[in-house]
Amino acid sequence: SSRDAAAAAAAAAAASAAGGCPIPQIRMRGELHAVNRLARKADERLAGVIARGDIDALVLVSADAGSTNRASLLAAAAAGLPVVGTGGSSLGEAARMGV
């Protein structure tokens, strides 16, 4: 509900303001292709943050280097950011991208 979303947003803002990490939130429910489209848009925004120099490193967990997370990984490679993570095939693909 919108009340639940507002409460979650308020909690995330409070945690962030207090120096903590924001609380993960469900942003969308739907078919995988629609969720991945939203994730790619978020990844493009993250790539912009990386390009501005506002990110110091990346930690990959179940990354999709060839598609969903491609923009941020290319930005990380261009910026020379350190990248660590889990998942042999996704890390291998990221390494081939230059990170």
Short mmCIF file of the C-alpha atoms (twelve columns), coordinates in Angstrom:
data_MODEL
# 
_entry.id   MODEL 
# 
loop_
_atom_site.group_PDB 
_atom_site.id 
_atom_site.type_symbol 
_atom_site.label_atom_id 
_atom_site.label_alt_id 
_atom_site.label_comp_id 
_atom_site.label_asym_id 
_atom_site.label_seq_id 
_atom_site.Cartn_x 
_atom_site.Cartn_y 
_atom_site.Cartn_z 
_atom_site.pdbx_PDB_model_num 
ATOM 1  C CA . SER A 1  0.000  0.000   0.000   1 
ATOM 2  C CA . SER A 2  1.048  3.609   -0.333  1 
ATOM 3  C CA . ARG A 3  1.098  3.911   3.472   1 
ATOM 4  C CA . ASP A 4  3.570  1.014   3.689   1 
ATOM 5  C CA . ALA A 5  5.704  2.553   0.952   1 
ATOM 6  C CA . ALA A 6  5.704  5.918   2.735   1 
ATOM 7  C CA . ALA A 7  6.702  4.278   6.021   1 
ATOM 8  C CA . ALA A 8  9.515  2.370   4.308   1 
ATOM 9  C CA . ALA A 9  10.727 5.525   2.588   1 
ATOM 10 C CA . ALA A 10 10.711 7.426   5.884   1 
ATOM 11 C CA . ALA A 11 12.657 4.646   7.601   1 
ATOM 12 C CA . ALA A 12 15.210 4.561   4.782   1 
ATOM 13 C CA . ALA A 13 15.628 8.332   4.906   1 
ATOM 14 C CA . ALA A 14 16.109 8.242   8.678   1 
ATOM 15 C CA . ALA A 15 18.706 5.475   8.410   1 
ATOM 16 C CA . SER A 16 20.543 7.330   5.675   1 
ATOM 17 C CA . ALA A 17 20.465 10.620  7.603   1 
ATOM 18 C CA . ALA A 18 21.857 8.821   10.649  1 
ATOM 19 C CA . GLY A 19 24.797 7.587   8.590   1 
ATOM 20 C CA . GLY A 20 23.435 4.073   8.161   1 
ATOM 21 C CA . CYS A 21 22.614 2.221   5.009   1 
ATOM 22 C CA . PRO A 22 19.180 2.669   3.502   1 
ATOM 23 C CA . ILE A 23 16.737 -0.156  4.018   1 
ATOM 24 C CA . PRO A 24 16.171 -2.253  0.871   1 
ATOM 25 C CA . GLN A 25 12.718 -1.747  -0.576  1 
ATOM 26 C CA . ILE A 26 10.561 -3.528  -3.108  1 
ATOM 27 C CA . ARG A 27 10.347 -1.050  -5.971  1 
ATOM 28 C CA . MET A 28 8.390  -3.167  -8.429  1 
ATOM 29 C CA . ARG A 29 6.633  -6.455  -8.827  1 
ATOM 30 C CA . GLY A 30 6.067  -7.859  -12.268 1 
ATOM 31 C CA . GLU A 31 7.435  -9.927  -15.075 1 
ATOM 32 C CA . LEU A 32 11.194 -10.361 -15.196 1 
ATOM 33 C CA . HIS A 33 11.651 -8.351  -18.396 1 
ATOM 34 C CA . ALA A 34 9.862  -5.363  -16.826 1 
ATOM 35 C CA . VAL A 35 11.848 -5.608  -13.593 1 
ATOM 36 C CA . ASN A 36 15.105 -5.896  -15.549 1 
ATOM 37 C CA . ARG A 37 14.176 -2.797  -17.578 1 
ATOM 38 C CA . LEU A 38 13.767 -0.845  -14.310 1 
ATOM 39 C CA . ALA A 39 17.055 -2.294  -13.018 1 
ATOM 40 C CA . ARG A 40 18.870 -1.201  -16.201 1 
ATOM 41 C CA . LYS A 41 17.559 2.346   -15.737 1 
ATOM 42 C CA . ALA A 42 18.818 2.333   -12.139 1 
ATOM 43 C CA . ASP A 43 22.149 0.989   -13.375 1 
ATOM 44 C CA . GLU A 44 22.417 3.829   -15.886 1 
ATOM 45 C CA . ARG A 45 21.880 6.310   -13.037 1 
ATOM 46 C CA . LEU A 46 24.560 4.511   -11.005 1 
ATOM 47 C CA . ALA A 47 26.924 4.778   -13.981 1 
ATOM 48 C CA . GLY A 48 26.443 8.545   -13.868 1 
ATOM 49 C CA . VAL A 49 27.260 8.618   -10.154 1 
ATOM 50 C CA . ILE A 50 30.401 6.583   -10.843 1 
ATOM 51 C CA . ALA A 51 31.407 8.904   -13.689 1 
ATOM 52 C CA . ARG A 52 31.083 11.913  -11.352 1 
ATOM 53 C CA . GLY A 53 33.556 10.253  -8.975  1 
ATOM 54 C CA . ASP A 54 31.061 9.767   -6.143  1 
ATOM 55 C CA . ILE A 55 31.662 6.006   -5.801  1 
ATOM 56 C CA . ASP A 56 34.904 4.532   -4.434  1 
ATOM 57 C CA . ALA A 57 34.434 0.844   -5.305  1 
ATOM 58 C CA . LEU A 58 31.860 -1.750  -6.354  1 
ATOM 59 C CA . VAL A 59 30.855 -5.003  -4.671  1 
ATOM 60 C CA . LEU A 60 29.101 -7.347  -7.102  1 
ATOM 61 C CA . VAL A 61 26.595 -9.922  -5.920  1 
ATOM 62 C CA . SER A 62 24.795 -11.846 -8.646  1 
ATOM 63 C CA . ALA A 63 25.673 -9.160  -11.165 1 
ATOM 64 C CA . ASP A 64 24.542 -9.337  -14.772 1 
ATOM 65 C CA . ALA A 65 27.640 -7.853  -16.373 1 
ATOM 66 C CA . GLY A 66 26.484 -8.405  -19.931 1 
ATOM 67 C CA . SER A 67 23.116 -6.682  -19.601 1 
ATOM 68 C CA . THR A 68 21.487 -5.340  -16.451 1 
ATOM 69 C CA . ASN A 69 24.681 -4.016  -14.806 1 
ATOM 70 C CA . ARG A 70 26.628 -3.260  -17.967 1 
ATOM 71 C CA . ALA A 71 26.527 0.555   -17.769 1 
ATOM 72 C CA . SER A 72 27.855 0.759   -14.208 1 
ATOM 73 C CA . LEU A 73 30.595 -1.779  -14.901 1 
ATOM 74 C CA . LEU A 74 31.757 0.099   -17.990 1 
ATOM 75 C CA . ALA A 75 31.796 3.308   -15.929 1 
ATOM 76 C CA . ALA A 76 33.742 1.535   -13.176 1 
ATOM 77 C CA . ALA A 77 36.267 0.280   -15.721 1 
ATOM 78 C CA . ALA A 78 36.691 3.777   -17.177 1 
ATOM 79 C CA . ALA A 79 37.153 5.227   -13.676 1 
ATOM 80 C CA . GLY A 80 39.590 2.490   -12.615 1 
ATOM 81 C CA . LEU A 81 37.469 1.559   -9.595  1 
ATOM 82 C CA . PRO A 82 38.270 -1.532  -7.559  1 
ATOM 83 C CA . VAL A 83 35.596 -4.208  -8.007  1 
ATOM 84 C CA . VAL A 84 35.101 -7.344  -5.906  1 
ATOM 85 C CA . GLY A 85 32.266 -9.810  -5.648  1 
ATOM 86 C CA . THR A 86 30.874 -13.292 -5.873  1 
ATOM 87 C CA . GLY A 87 29.915 -15.391 -8.847  1 
ATOM 88 C CA . GLY A 88 32.619 -16.701 -11.130 1 
ATOM 89 C CA . SER A 89 30.933 -16.183 -14.477 1 
ATOM 90 C CA . SER A 90 29.685 -12.660 -13.723 1 
ATOM 91 C CA . LEU A 91 33.088 -11.642 -12.338 1 
ATOM 92 C CA . GLY A 92 34.746 -13.147 -15.394 1 
ATOM 93 C CA . GLU A 93 32.487 -11.108 -17.671 1 
ATOM 94 C CA . ALA A 94 33.222 -7.979  -15.601 1 
ATOM 95 C CA . ALA A 95 36.963 -8.663  -15.896 1 
ATOM 96 C CA . ARG A 96 36.610 -8.938  -19.671 1 
ATOM 97 C CA . MET A 97 34.978 -5.484  -19.556 1 
ATOM 98 C CA . GLY A 98 38.115 -4.100  -17.918 1 
ATOM 99 C CA . VAL A 99 37.233 -3.875  -14.245 1 
# 
